Amino acid sequence: MYRHIVAGTDFSDLGDAALIRAAEIAIDMHAKLTLVHVVSEEDAPNSMYSSHEVRHHLERLEEAHRRLTGELATKKAKTGHIEVAFEIRSGTPADQILAVAE
């Protein structure tokens, strides 16, 4: 049984589908769900990176959560309360998602 599910997204249709599946697993397992978005190293924050760009990434992750919640509302018979966390990281996506999972 899993206690914590980590799902990465790039906000694509496939990424959204992965979030929905991860949420279904989290609900079935009564596990915490962490949604992760990784800003690639080329786009990583630096002194020229404005706070509104960081907010934009956070807003996209929160929007993904809202869509996920809507999708799961149709499965109310199975759904219970699950804890959902958000992480935005910079670097290589695979490395950062694995770091969150650890």
PEMO-V651660 format. One line per field, one symbol per residue. burial: b if it has 24 or more other ideal C-beta (glycine too) atoms within 12 Angstrom, else e. A space follows every 10 residues. Layout:
# PEMO-V651660
burial = ???
This chain:
# PEMO-V651660
burial = eeeebbbbbb beeebbebbb ebbbbbbeee bbbbbbbbbe eeeeeeeeee eeeeeebeeb beebbeebbe ebeeeeeeee ebebebbbbb eebeebbeeb ee
